[in-house]
Amino acid sequence: MRILDESVAGDIDLLLTDVNMPLMSGIELAFRTQAAHPNVRLLFMSAYTDIQIPTELGAGFVAKGFTIAELSLEVEQALNRGPRPVPDPPQLPPAAA
């Protein structure tokens, strides 16, 4: 989260994150990243295929076990999607230090 708190030169084009992570979910990270970088495109990955990604994020999803070709295609599709309006994030707890 430090990168979001610090000044970043330029914009972040793509956030590729796992849905399940320690300390913070990938979904929470996505909302926080979009708040700081509204033009970011989002791509989630997970070994769990029954994950519910909030549709307002406009994110892509790739199931783990993917090949390099599958990941490349998903990244390309994510980058070709236009940025979405930044949704109002749910009430999130403060980020862990």
HUSULPE-V841229 format. One record per residue. N is the residue number from 1. RES is the residue in one small letter. OMEGA is omega in radians with two decimals (* if undefined). BURIAL is 1 if it has 24 or more other C-alpha atoms within 12 Angstrom, else 0. Layout:
# HUSULPE-V841229
{{N:RES:OMEGA:BURIAL} {N:RES:OMEGA:BURIAL}}
This chain:
# HUSULPE-V841229
{{1:m:-3.11:0} {2:r:-3.12:0} {3:i:3.11:0} {4:l:-3.14:0} {5:d:-3.11:0} {6:e:3.08:0} {7:s:3.12:0} {8:v:3.10:0} {9:a:3.14:0} {10:g:-3.08:0} {11:d:3.02:0} {12:i:-3.09:1} {13:d:-3.02:1} {14:l:2.97:1} {15:l:3.04:1} {16:l:-3.06:1} {17:t:2.99:1} {18:d:3.11:1} {19:v:-3.10:1} {20:n:3.12:0} {21:m:3.06:0} {22:p:3.07:0} {23:l:-3.09:0} {24:m:3.09:0} {25:s:3.06:1} {26:g:3.12:1} {27:i:3.08:1} {28:e:3.09:1} {29:l:-3.14:1} {30:a:3.12:1} {31:f:-3.14:1} {32:r:3.14:1} {33:t:3.11:1} {34:q:3.13:1} {35:a:-3.12:0} {36:a:-3.08:1} {37:h:-3.00:1} {38:p:-3.10:1} {39:n:-3.11:1} {40:v:2.99:1} {41:r:-3.02:1} {42:l:3.05:1} {43:l:3.12:1} {44:f:3.00:1} {45:m:3.11:1} {46:s:3.00:1} {47:a:3.13:0} {48:y:-3.07:0} {49:t:3.13:0} {50:d:-3.13:0} {51:i:3.08:0} {52:q:3.09:0} {53:i:3.12:1} {54:p:-3.07:0} {55:t:-3.12:0} {56:e:3.08:0} {57:l:-3.13:1} {58:g:-3.03:1} {59:a:2.98:1} {60:g:3.14:1} {61:f:3.04:1} {62:v:-3.13:1} {63:a:3.10:0} {64:k:-3.00:0} {65:g:-3.12:0} {66:f:3.04:0} {67:t:3.07:0} {68:i:3.13:0} {69:a:3.12:0} {70:e:3.12:0} {71:l:3.12:0} {72:s:3.12:0} {73:l:3.14:0} {74:e:3.11:1} {75:v:3.12:1} {76:e:3.13:0} {77:q:3.13:0} {78:a:-3.13:1} {79:l:3.13:1} {80:n:3.05:0} {81:r:3.09:0} {82:g:3.07:0} {83:p:3.13:1} {84:r:3.03:0} {85:p:-3.11:0} {86:v:3.12:0} {87:p:3.00:0} {88:d:-3.12:0} {89:p:3.03:0} {90:p:3.08:0} {91:q:-3.11:0} {92:l:3.06:0} {93:p:3.10:0} {94:p:3.13:0} {95:a:3.08:0} {96:a:-3.13:0} {97:a:*:0}}
